[in-house]
Amino acid sequence: MTTVARRVMGGRIALDRAGVAAHTGAAYSTVNHWHRHRARFGFPEGFRHDGRDWFWLDDIEAFQGAHQAAKRAELTKVDRRGDPEDLIGSGAAARVLGYGSYRNLPDTLLDHPDRVEELPDGRVRRLWRRRTVWAVADARTGRQSTGRTLGATGARQPHPYANDPRLHTAIELLTETGAAGRDRRGLGVKLARVLGVSQRTAQRLLAEAQAVPTAAGDAKLSSPRQ
């Protein structure tokens, strides 16, 4: 059975829910949410035809324009000054995005630095090009995330920490704790403190480290740091 997403009715183009999702780039569940709370979002009520809900294309486009404008109005002002190729740290990235602290940086940025430098005390410093930070700011206006690393094309990466040197630290911590027979509770807090990252990111790193096969983990531990 062919799913109809678009149909011409009385000279006007109508979209069903799948058509609205395809046209706006939103998830189907988001379209359902908009429709369920249409009084709040200003989503068109639509009409029933052939047992399904339909919406006029021009009504959807008017809604989308108003919805994105409302979202942009709530955003912080982005600093567009500077060379797009400059590498900046977390504090500068926060200022570019209009945030008062680096703690407000989104995981989209924190988990995908353009460069990672290891400091003498073992912590890491994440750096981003200004254009990467601007791209994150632009994505806040309503475009849907692809779930891929910023700037990545082609095949999807196995996981965002595949080449992240912070994963080595997480593996070391897990190995050290296991060898000593200690309880693993509180490792997320400890790893977050060592790396200078959020506890949420630390927990994700630990989850990836636990998924590394023993042989691969041993190999990582025996290899010199880059």
Steps between C-alpha positions, in 0.01 A plus 500: 500500500641839397498767768367829365667802657380771259185548297340776293147575617290769336810656349684518835781277623427306819742298714425215734701465823783316325503775238522768768795317658677474164432863408609652832784256574343420837454152643157342457461498880570875503221558249266300725612712796438823308153384399410374848598837649402714202344771719839550661711482183257655255508187287223476236199294601479335158213285379405133466489333161505130409555408864808712561596853602599747229649849515522766232858554387478879523371471859793276591750738344349793691517298822860397438610857435332628818626205706863548397478876551372441854785258572760744367357776720572287809863437408805683626672737260791339316832682464590472130827688527840343441669264257286187443816285504616624844521226764334605826453339841184432698487844662527681167250259343251583775545872434446446126171328578401773745521279810627619836699183571665212315276273711212600270669362189281234331612138477489537121807720535665344805499151353646603163804729540703585190817442698585350840822592680629308800620720783799418725271401789320240284191704432397583147421830338236506228523749215257591224524712190273803508311368199420181693355704787303712252363183340372383840338840552333483159367152572306640798255671263301183440694289253495137608819331610626212285663337801840519328820663609519864393630521146490123446383360169468153359476194724387559856772479764488197736470731801608861572787395731673258259812719468455706815809492726268540800387142439852383591469670840161337560643156414795557734266597783280194448802270483658650810176471696440141389856392580472643849161337555341834582134596458437682174244734649607862475729443200298745291566777752870413518542483122312828455738666748812357334396596147324823587180389325136471601393190695266413213791492254710305752228235533482467122878455481485232770222321313710497182808387696306208648397396149862477380607132474768397751765445233431841348506658843836338582638623171384853573652490846837377374525753220672834567288813512501717194 
